[in-house]
Amino acid sequence: MGCTLDTGLPVWGWQAKSRGVTAVGSLRDAAFFQALFRIVHESRRGMPSGHEAADDKRGGIPYSFPMKGILGTSIALGISSLAFAGTQPSDVRLLHADLSQAKGAFNRMGSLCVGAGRANEGLRADFQRQLAEVRRECGFNYLRFHGLLCDDMGVYLVDSKGREHYNFQYIDELFDSMLAMGVKPFVELGFMPSGLASGSATIFWWKGNVTPPRDPAKWAALIKAVVAHWTERYGEDEVASWYFEVWNEPNLSGFWLGDQGDKPYPEWEPHARAEYLKLYETTA
């Protein structure tokens, strides 16, 4: 079964051969974006070697592609051409996303907010160039990412004498560049700075700490300080227009508390929920 996809956008993407279906349209439209992921899902088993599309093991759908740079792989935007070709043209099934014939309301979530990996990547010049380019093409308003308070952002440090130090230099650099492009932060408060962490459980290769704060009062003081800093730097009205999220997916053990151990999820979940609600109450 063959498959062809042509988005009509400037060429940023790649071509591959696999099994699938055919669609024609534009990534500017949410309905066509949904068609894209259906196509990718149906074609995933035929992905050629060398392209290394990453698979979301939870859903079985590739969620990133070897496009130009890390931003493209994080948010899967800006794909221009995917061409899948089979050996039996008679088996080709054609899907059209005709934007002029659209009926009903489309989900426009992609126009509001997109995700982009982890905060530290946003300090890179290539990331910022690509963010500006994709923002111009797609017009979203908010950007969300993990790791804003992780050690590689240098926000919270404890010196050899036990004194706490806050440092907002990297966050300022990141948020300044985003706001200059017209992109507002969707603030995910996490993960835990190692100097505040109650344990050593981490997630991802960059080791975001997923344990509760050792001292909730110190965590609360950090959150209060960082929000006060943003308010002073950007103004109360600007900060009030941002979205805030306390942690990321705390219903999953990988993101909260770490390994479930021998406990099945129904036994693990009540304890995890109670610990998260403590964190939420302290943070809010």
C-alpha positions as CSV (number, residue, x, y, z in Angstrom):
1,M,0.0,0.0,0.0
2,G,1.5,3.4,-1.0
3,C,1.1,6.7,0.7
4,T,1.9,10.3,-0.3
5,L,1.7,13.5,1.8
6,D,2.3,17.0,0.5
7,T,1.8,19.9,2.8
8,G,2.7,22.8,0.5
9,L,5.0,24.4,3.0
10,P,8.7,25.3,2.4
11,V,10.8,22.2,2.3
12,W,12.1,21.4,5.8
13,G,11.3,17.8,5.9
14,W,12.3,14.4,4.6
15,Q,11.1,11.6,2.4
16,A,10.7,7.9,3.2
17,K,9.2,4.8,1.9
18,S,6.7,2.8,3.8
19,R,3.2,1.3,3.8
20,G,0.3,3.7,4.3
21,V,-2.3,5.9,2.7
22,T,-2.4,9.2,0.7
23,A,-3.4,12.6,1.9
24,V,-3.0,16.1,0.4
25,G,-3.4,19.3,2.4
26,S,-1.7,21.8,4.7
27,L,-0.4,21.5,8.2
28,R,-1.9,24.9,8.9
29,D,-5.2,23.2,9.3
30,A,-6.0,21.1,12.4
31,A,-8.1,18.5,10.4
32,F,-5.2,17.8,8.1
33,F,-2.8,17.6,11.1
34,Q,-5.1,14.8,12.5
35,A,-4.9,13.1,9.1
36,L,-1.1,13.3,9.2
37,F,-0.9,11.4,12.5
38,R,-3.4,8.8,11.2
39,I,-1.1,8.3,8.2
40,V,2.0,8.0,10.3
41,H,0.3,5.6,12.6
42,E,-0.7,3.4,9.7
43,S,2.7,3.6,8.1
44,R,4.9,3.2,11.2
45,R,5.8,-0.5,10.6
46,G,7.4,0.4,7.3
47,M,9.6,3.2,8.5
48,P,13.0,2.8,6.7
49,S,16.2,2.4,8.6
50,G,18.3,5.6,8.9
51,H,15.4,7.9,9.7
52,E,15.1,6.8,13.3
53,A,11.6,8.0,14.0
54,A,11.0,7.9,17.8
55,D,8.1,5.7,18.9
56,D,5.8,6.6,21.8
57,K,5.8,3.2,23.5
58,R,2.6,4.1,25.4
59,G,0.5,4.8,22.2
60,G,2.6,3.1,19.5
61,I,2.6,6.3,17.4
62,P,5.8,8.1,16.3
63,Y,5.9,11.4,18.0
64,S,9.1,12.9,16.6
65,F,10.7,13.0,13.2
66,P,14.3,13.7,12.0
67,M,13.5,17.2,10.9
68,K,15.7,20.2,10.9
69,G,16.9,20.7,14.5
70,I,15.7,19.9,18.0
71,L,12.7,22.1,17.9
72,G,11.2,20.3,15.0
73,T,11.7,16.9,16.6
74,S,10.1,18.2,19.8
75,I,6.9,19.6,18.4
76,A,6.6,17.9,15.0
77,L,5.8,21.1,13.2
78,G,7.1,22.4,9.9
79,I,7.0,19.1,8.1
80,S,6.8,19.9,4.4
81,S,6.9,16.6,2.5
82,L,6.5,13.0,3.4
83,A,6.3,10.6,0.5
84,F,5.5,6.9,1.0
85,A,5.6,4.6,-2.0
86,G,4.6,1.0,-2.3
87,T,5.0,-1.7,-4.9
88,Q,1.3,-2.2,-5.6
89,P,-0.3,1.1,-6.9
90,S,-3.7,-0.7,-7.2
91,D,-3.8,-0.9,-3.4
92,V,-3.3,2.8,-2.8
93,R,-6.1,4.4,-0.7
94,L,-6.5,8.1,-1.3
95,L,-7.5,10.6,1.5
96,H,-8.1,14.2,0.7
97,A,-8.1,17.0,3.3
98,D,-9.8,19.7,1.2
99,L,-9.7,22.9,3.3
100,S,-12.2,24.7,1.0
101,Q,-14.8,22.0,1.8
102,A,-14.3,21.9,5.6
103,K,-17.5,21.6,7.6
104,G,-17.9,22.1,11.4
105,A,-15.5,23.4,14.0
106,F,-11.9,22.2,14.2
107,N,-9.8,21.7,17.3
108,R,-7.5,24.7,17.4
109,M,-5.4,23.7,20.4
110,G,-2.3,23.8,18.3
111,S,-2.9,27.5,17.7
112,L,-2.7,28.1,21.5
113,C,0.2,26.1,22.8
114,V,2.9,23.6,21.7
115,G,5.5,21.6,23.6
116,A,9.2,21.8,23.1
117,G,11.3,19.3,25.1
118,R,13.1,20.8,28.1
119,A,13.9,24.4,29.1
120,N,17.6,24.2,28.9
121,E,17.4,23.5,25.1
122,G,15.8,26.9,24.8
123,L,19.1,28.6,25.6
124,R,20.6,27.4,22.3
125,A,20.8,29.8,19.4
126,D,19.6,27.2,16.9
127,F,16.6,26.5,19.1
128,Q,15.7,30.2,19.2
129,R,16.1,30.6,15.5
130,Q,13.9,27.6,14.8
131,L,11.3,28.7,17.3
132,A,11.1,32.1,15.6
133,E,10.6,30.5,12.2
134,V,8.0,28.0,13.4
135,R,6.2,30.8,15.3
136,R,5.9,32.8,12.1
137,E,4.7,29.8,10.1
138,C,2.2,28.4,12.6
139,G,1.2,31.4,14.8
140,F,0.9,29.6,18.3
141,N,0.9,31.8,21.4
142,Y,2.3,29.6,24.2
143,L,5.3,27.3,24.6
144,R,5.5,24.6,27.3
145,F,8.5,22.5,28.3
146,H,9.9,20.4,31.1
147,G,12.8,21.1,33.5
148,L,12.4,24.8,34.2
149,L,13.7,24.3,37.8
150,C,16.2,21.5,37.1
151,D,19.8,21.9,38.0
152,D,20.9,22.7,34.5
153,M,18.9,25.9,34.7
154,G,20.9,26.9,37.8
155,V,17.9,28.3,39.6
156,Y,18.5,26.8,43.1
157,L,21.9,26.2,44.7
158,V,23.1,25.4,48.2
159,D,26.7,26.3,48.9
160,S,29.2,24.5,51.1
161,K,27.9,26.4,54.2
162,G,24.3,25.4,53.6
163,R,23.3,28.8,52.3
164,E,20.6,29.0,49.6
165,H,21.1,31.0,46.4
166,Y,18.5,31.8,43.7
167,N,19.8,32.5,40.2
168,F,17.3,33.5,37.5
169,Q,19.8,34.3,34.7
170,Y,19.0,31.3,32.5
171,I,15.3,31.6,32.9
172,D,15.5,35.3,32.1
173,E,17.5,34.6,29.0
174,L,14.9,32.0,27.9
175,F,11.8,34.0,28.7
176,D,13.2,37.2,27.2
177,S,13.9,35.6,23.9
178,M,10.4,33.9,23.8
179,L,8.5,37.1,24.7
180,A,10.5,39.0,22.0
181,M,9.1,36.6,19.5
182,G,5.5,36.9,20.8
183,V,5.6,33.5,22.5
184,K,4.4,33.4,26.1
185,P,5.5,30.8,28.6
186,F,3.2,28.0,29.6
187,V,5.0,27.5,33.0
188,E,5.4,24.0,34.2
189,L,6.7,24.2,37.7
190,G,9.2,21.3,37.9
191,F,11.2,19.2,38.2
192,M,12.8,19.3,41.7
193,P,16.2,21.0,42.2
194,S,18.5,18.3,43.7
195,G,19.3,20.6,46.6
196,L,15.6,20.5,47.6
197,A,14.8,16.9,46.6
198,S,13.8,14.3,49.2
199,G,15.1,11.4,47.0
200,S,17.2,10.5,44.0
201,A,14.5,9.2,41.6
202,T,14.9,10.8,38.1
203,I,13.4,10.7,34.6
204,F,15.0,11.1,31.2
205,W,18.6,11.0,30.3
206,W,19.0,14.5,31.7
207,K,17.8,13.3,35.1
208,G,14.9,15.5,36.1
209,N,14.3,14.7,39.8
210,V,10.8,13.6,40.4
211,T,10.6,13.4,44.2
212,P,8.8,15.8,46.5
213,P,10.6,18.6,48.3
214,R,12.6,17.6,51.4
215,D,11.4,20.9,53.0
216,P,8.0,22.1,51.6
217,A,8.6,25.6,53.1
218,K,11.8,26.0,51.1
219,W,10.0,24.9,48.0
220,A,7.3,27.4,48.7
221,A,9.9,30.2,49.2
222,L,11.5,29.3,45.8
223,I,8.2,29.4,44.0
224,K,7.3,32.7,45.6
225,A,10.7,34.2,44.7
226,V,10.6,33.1,41.1
227,V,7.0,34.4,40.5
228,A,7.9,37.7,42.3
229,H,11.0,38.0,40.0
230,W,8.9,37.5,36.9
231,T,6.3,40.0,38.1
232,E,9.1,42.6,38.7
233,R,10.8,41.9,35.4
234,Y,7.8,41.6,33.0
235,G,4.9,43.2,34.9
236,E,1.9,41.9,36.7
237,D,-0.4,42.1,33.7
238,E,2.0,40.1,31.6
239,V,2.6,37.3,34.1
240,A,-1.2,37.2,34.8
241,S,-1.6,36.2,31.1
242,W,0.6,33.1,31.4
243,Y,-0.6,29.6,32.3
244,F,0.8,27.8,35.2
245,E,1.0,24.1,35.9
246,V,2.2,22.4,39.1
247,W,4.4,19.5,37.9
248,N,3.9,17.2,34.9
249,E,1.6,14.2,34.8
250,P,1.9,13.3,38.5
251,N,-0.5,10.4,37.9
252,L,2.5,8.5,36.3
253,S,5.1,7.0,38.6
254,G,7.9,7.9,36.1
255,F,7.1,11.6,36.6
256,W,6.2,11.5,40.3
257,L,7.9,9.6,43.1
258,G,9.8,7.3,40.8
259,D,9.5,3.5,40.7
260,Q,6.3,1.9,42.0
261,G,8.3,-1.0,43.3
262,D,6.2,-4.1,43.7
263,K,3.0,-2.2,44.2
264,P,0.4,-2.4,41.5
265,Y,-0.9,1.0,40.3
266,P,-4.2,0.9,42.4
267,E,-2.1,0.5,45.6
268,W,0.5,3.1,44.5
269,E,-1.9,5.8,43.3
270,P,-3.5,6.9,46.6
271,H,-0.1,7.6,48.2
272,A,1.1,9.3,45.1
273,R,-2.1,11.4,44.9
274,A,-1.8,12.5,48.5
275,E,1.8,13.5,48.1
276,Y,1.0,15.5,45.0
277,L,-1.9,17.3,46.6
278,K,0.5,18.4,49.4
279,L,2.8,19.8,46.7
280,Y,0.0,21.5,44.9
281,E,-1.3,23.1,48.0
282,T,2.1,24.3,49.0
283,T,2.8,25.7,45.5
284,A,-0.5,27.3,44.9
